[in-house]
């Protein structure tokens, strides 16, 4: 009777259950796998989070390093520019106001002769009655500034050439021809050595005042030849 009672106790729950023992074990195994997968996902998420935090710190640190490097480069550039300006000041020299021929001006340390003093509009041939201005510059270059190389710059206004376009085509060519004719006069008339000179043209690219470069007055001011003292050759 006791054995039958025990069997009855074991059988009744199984008969009352909705699933078999095998299904129950399967559900338990699936639940265990789900828990393990969930645990793995949580672990991976935490790792990814730490990696992202580390990456952000590295990026932030690198940005800080780059900022410091950039500031250092800026300082070095300022030092180099300062040294360059110092060398240019030592090596070159500015003309003085007392050196100016009649009608000339000082332009950033150079002697500026308006083209109305030297040339007719749109032309590069020198006006013969203005030779005294060039003669005075020649005396300065042979005497007071005899140890310096000289740059002769040609500048023009911003109007397209018309009547003399067949000769020069572009303003930069006109500017160069004007500076070249001044150079030829100085070496032929005064015997200054060719090796002391450099000749260039900026055409219309360096107006004295960009704001009025297209006005009648501005164009007149921008038509000029400028002498600059460069490297000391002694």
Residue pairs with C-beta under 8 A, 6 or more apart in sequence:
14 21
17 24
19 27
91 230
91 231
91 232
92 109
92 148
92 228
92 229
92 230
92 231
92 232
93 109
93 145
93 148
93 229
93 232
94 106
94 109
94 110
94 229
95 106
95 109
95 110
95 111
95 140
95 145
95 227
95 229
97 106
99 111
99 140
99 144
100 106
100 111
101 111
101 113
101 132
101 133
101 134
101 136
101 137
102 132
102 133
103 113
103 114
103 117
103 133
104 111
104 112
104 113
104 114
104 117
104 133
105 111
105 112
105 114
106 112
107 208
107 224
107 226
109 228
109 229
110 153
110 226
110 227
110 228
110 229
111 137
111 226
111 227
112 224
112 225
112 226
113 133
113 134
113 137
113 224
113 225
113 226
113 227
114 220
114 221
114 223
114 224
115 156
115 178
115 223
115 224
115 225
116 220
116 223
117 127
117 130
117 133
118 126
118 127
118 130
118 133
118 134
118 178
118 182
118 225
119 125
119 126
119 127
119 178
119 223
120 127
121 223
122 161
122 162
122 163
122 164
122 168
122 174
123 164
124 167
124 168
124 174
124 177
124 178
124 180
124 181
125 181
126 134
126 181
126 182
126 185
131 185
131 189
134 182
134 185
134 186
134 189
135 189
135 190
137 186
137 227
138 186
138 189
138 190
138 192
141 148
141 150
141 186
141 190
141 192
141 196
142 190
142 192
145 229
147 232
147 233
147 234
148 196
148 229
148 230
148 231
148 232
148 233
149 196
149 197
149 198
149 229
149 230
149 231
149 232
149 233
150 196
150 197
150 198
150 227
150 228
150 229
150 230
151 197
151 198
151 199
151 200
151 227
151 228
151 229
151 230
152 179
152 182
152 183
152 197
152 198
152 199
152 200
152 225
152 226
152 227
153 175
153 179
153 200
153 201
153 202
153 225
153 226
153 227
153 228
154 174
154 175
154 176
154 177
154 178
154 179
154 180
154 199
154 200
154 201
154 202
154 203
154 225
155 175
155 201
155 202
155 203
155 204
155 206
155 222
155 223
155 224
155 225
155 226
156 171
156 172
156 174
156 175
156 201
156 203
156 204
156 222
156 223
157 171
157 204
157 207
157 213
157 218
157 219
157 220
157 222
157 223
158 171
158 204
158 207
158 213
158 214
158 219
158 222
159 171
159 219
160 171
161 168
161 169
161 170
161 171
161 174
164 174
168 174
168 177
170 203
171 203
171 204
172 201
172 202
172 203
172 204
172 205
173 201
173 203
174 201
174 203
175 201
175 202
175 203
176 199
176 200
176 201
178 201
178 225
179 199
179 200
179 201
179 225
180 199
182 225
183 197
183 199
186 192
186 197
187 193
187 194
187 197
196 233
198 230
204 213
204 222
207 213
207 218
207 222
208 218
208 221
208 222
209 218
209 221
211 218
212 218
213 219
213 222
